[in-house]
């Protein structure tokens, strides 16, 4: 069976854990060579090891997507390790919720930095290679399509109370998606967004007696959802449950394959039918 992404090179930010990890595993299983990213070395290297164990190719690029030098380093890793770049998945992120009257400038700016500024910088860093590659391919009469998939959220499409910062950033990534689809169409780059609804990861795990948290560059961020709120949210989903990271990865994969070569500037809601 022909693997649909054979020979392609993919960047997947935030791919050491959760949805990003499943996206990376899926792309690798279809033949892509993947650059894995995480804040921490251990999960990034574990994903690399798992891909290699399945016969794939991957390397790690550890660090925060919000660092000023990260985007250039991320793109350079793909070019140095695999000699090209075909797929960019801007996935890294987290939530830091509060109602607007209690939300600090730091909370607001942190969400814009990770969910909007970081993807912009990665696309900007990749633009030189994409332009030159597209020019050479056109001169050679080659029909090569590249893919960008930006990860959004239903909060960015419909809004969500307590997430003014996150919703604004995720709405922004949809705007960036539509603008880049117009800018990069001439280079045969399809740019789309996937807006996730309730996907069951460590960020949406049910809270128990002890509050869960993650450490983000020295910040302790509470994660998880109160069980009653989680149950109520699932009751509004026509499919009756939250999605799995594997199902989330499948939605991203659809935008990476040749069958989506004439789809660009779109926002796909992956939410089990929940509006």
C-alpha positions in Angstrom: 0.0 0.0 0.0 1.3 3.4 -0.9 1.7 5.7 2.1 0.2 9.1 1.3 3.0 11.2 2.8 6.0 9.2 1.7 9.1 11.5 1.5 7.4 14.5 3.0 9.0 16.5 5.8 6.7 17.8 8.6 7.1 20.2 11.5 4.7 19.5 14.4 5.0 21.9 17.4 4.0 20.6 20.8 4.3 17.0 19.7 5.9 15.4 22.7 2.5 14.7 24.3 -1.2 14.7 23.8 -2.8 15.7 20.5 0.5 16.8 19.0 2.1 13.5 19.7 -0.7 11.6 17.9 -0.5 14.0 15.0 3.3 13.3 14.7 2.7 9.5 15.0 0.0 9.6 12.3 2.1 11.6 9.8 5.1 9.4 10.4 3.0 6.2 9.9 2.1 7.6 6.4 5.7 8.1 5.5 6.5 11.7 6.7 9.8 12.5 8.3 8.9 14.5 11.4 10.5 17.2 13.5 9.2 16.7 17.1 8.9 19.7 19.5 8.2 19.9 23.2 9.2 22.2 26.1 10.9 19.3 27.7 13.5 16.9 26.2 12.1 13.6 27.7 8.7 13.6 26.0 10.1 14.9 22.7 12.8 12.2 22.7 10.2 9.5 23.6 8.0 10.4 20.6 11.1 10.3 18.4 12.0 6.9 19.8 8.4 5.6 19.2 8.4 6.8 15.6 11.8 5.2 15.0 10.6 1.9 16.6 7.8 1.8 14.0 10.3 2.3 11.2 9.9 6.0 10.7 12.2 9.0 10.8 12.1 11.8 13.3 14.3 14.2 15.2 13.7 16.5 18.2 13.8 20.2 18.5 13.3 21.0 22.2 12.2 24.4 23.4 9.4 26.9 23.8 7.7 28.1 20.6 7.5 31.5 22.2 11.3 32.0 22.4 12.5 34.6 19.9 14.9 32.3 18.2 12.7 29.2 18.1 11.0 29.6 14.7 14.3 29.9 12.8 15.8 27.0 14.8 12.7 24.8 14.1 12.7 25.4 10.4 16.5 24.9 10.2 16.2 21.6 12.0 13.9 20.3 9.2 16.2 21.6 6.5 19.4 20.3 8.1 18.0 16.9 9.1 15.8 16.1 6.1 16.6 18.6 3.3 13.1 20.1 2.9 9.8 21.1 4.4 6.4 20.1 3.2 4.0 20.2 6.2 3.7 22.6 9.1 1.4 21.9 12.0 1.1 24.7 14.5 -0.2 22.8 17.5 1.7 23.9 20.6 -0.4 25.6 23.3 -2.2 25.5 26.6 -5.0 27.3 28.4 -4.8 29.8 31.2 -8.4 30.7 32.1 -10.0 33.4 34.1 -13.0 35.8 33.8 -12.1 39.1 32.3 -12.2 41.2 35.5 -9.7 38.8 37.1 -7.5 38.2 34.0 -4.0 39.7 34.2 -2.0 41.2 31.3 0.4 38.3 31.7 -2.5 35.8 31.2 -3.7 37.7 28.1 -0.3 38.1 26.5 0.8 34.5 27.2 -2.1 33.1 25.2 -1.5 35.5 22.3 2.2 34.6 22.4 1.8 30.8 22.2 -1.3 30.5 20.1 -0.9 33.3 17.6 2.6 35.0 17.6 4.5 31.7 17.6 2.6 30.2 14.6 3.1 33.5 12.7 6.9 33.4 13.4 7.1 29.8 12.3 5.4 30.6 9.0 7.5 33.6 8.5 10.7 31.6 9.2 9.6 29.0 6.6 8.6 31.6 3.9 12.1 31.9 2.3 12.4 28.2 1.7 8.8 27.9 0.5 9.1 30.7 -2.0 12.4 29.4 -3.4 11.2 25.8 -3.6 8.0 26.7 -5.3 9.9 28.8 -7.9 12.3 25.9 -8.7 9.4 23.4 -8.9 7.4 25.6 -11.2 10.4 26.1 -13.5 10.9 22.3 -13.6 7.2 21.8 -14.3 6.6 20.0 -11.1 3.2 20.0 -9.3 4.1 20.1 -5.6 1.7 21.1 -2.9 2.7 22.0 0.7 0.4 22.0 3.7 -0.1 24.3 6.8 -2.5 23.2 9.4 -3.1 25.6 12.3 -4.7 24.3 15.4 -7.7 26.4 16.6 -10.5 25.7 19.0 -14.3 25.9 19.1 -13.6 28.7 21.7 -12.1 30.6 18.8 -15.1 30.0 16.6 -18.0 30.3 19.1 -16.4 31.9 22.1 -16.3 30.4 25.7 -16.8 32.1 29.0 -13.7 32.4 31.1 -11.5 32.2 28.0 -11.3 35.7 26.6 -7.6 35.3 26.1 -7.6 31.9 24.6 -10.7 32.5 22.4 -9.2 35.7 21.0 -5.9 34.0 20.2 -7.7 31.0 18.5 -10.0 33.3 16.6 -6.8 35.1 15.5 -5.2 31.9 14.2 -8.3 31.4 12.0 -7.7 34.9 10.6 -4.1 34.2 10.0 -5.1 31.0 8.3 -7.4 32.7 5.8 -4.8 35.5 5.1 -2.0 33.0 4.5 -4.2 30.9 2.2 -4.4 33.9 0.0 -0.7 34.9 0.3 0.6 31.4 -0.3 -1.8 30.0 -2.8 0.5 31.1 -5.6 3.2 28.8 -4.1 0.7 25.9 -4.0 0.5 25.9 -0.2 -2.9 24.8 1.3 -3.4 26.6 4.6 -6.3 25.4 6.9 -7.3 25.3 10.5 -8.7 22.5 12.7 -10.8 23.8 15.6 -11.0 21.2 18.3 -13.9 20.8 20.6 -13.7 18.6 23.7 -10.7 16.3 23.2 -9.7 14.2 26.2 -6.1 15.0 27.1 -4.3 15.9 30.3 -5.6 19.5 29.9 -9.2 18.3 30.0 -8.9 15.4 32.5 -11.5 15.2 35.3 -10.4 17.0 38.4 -10.2 14.7 41.5 -9.5 15.6 45.1 -6.1 17.0 44.1 -5.9 19.8 41.6 -3.7 19.0 38.5 -1.3 21.4 37.1 1.4 21.8 34.5 4.6 23.8 34.6 5.0 26.2 31.7 8.4 28.0 31.9 8.2 28.5 35.6 4.4 29.2 35.7 2.2 26.6 37.5 -1.0 26.5 35.4 -4.0 24.6 36.8 -5.4 22.1 34.3 -8.4 19.8 34.2 -12.2 20.2 34.4 -14.6 19.7 37.2 -16.4 16.4 36.7 -19.9 17.9 36.7 -18.9 20.4 34.1 -17.2 17.7 32.0 -20.3 15.6 32.2 -22.5 18.5 31.2 -20.2 19.3 28.2 -20.3 15.7 27.0 -24.1 15.8 27.2 -24.2 18.6 24.6 -22.1 16.6 22.1 -24.3 14.7 19.5 -21.8 11.8 19.4 -22.1 11.5 23.2 -18.5 11.8 24.3 -15.3 13.8 24.1 -12.9 13.0 21.3 -9.7 11.0 21.5 -6.3 12.5 20.6 -6.2 9.9 17.8 -9.4 11.2 16.3 -8.1 14.8 16.6 -5.0 13.7 14.7 -7.2 12.3 12.0 -8.8 15.6 11.3 -5.4 17.2 10.9 -4.2 14.4 8.7 -7.0 15.0 6.2 -5.5 18.5 5.5 -2.1 17.0 4.9 -2.9 14.5 2.1 -3.1 15.0 -1.7 -6.9 14.7 -1.6 -7.1 18.1 0.1 -5.0 19.9 -2.6 -7.9 22.1 -3.6 -9.0 22.9 -0.1 -7.5 26.1 1.5 -8.5 28.9 3.8 -11.0 26.7 5.7 -11.7 26.1 9.4 -12.8 22.5 10.2 -14.6 22.0 13.5 -13.6 18.6 15.0 -16.1 18.5 17.9 -18.4 15.5 17.6 -21.2 17.6 16.1 -21.3 20.0 19.0 -22.0 23.6 17.9 
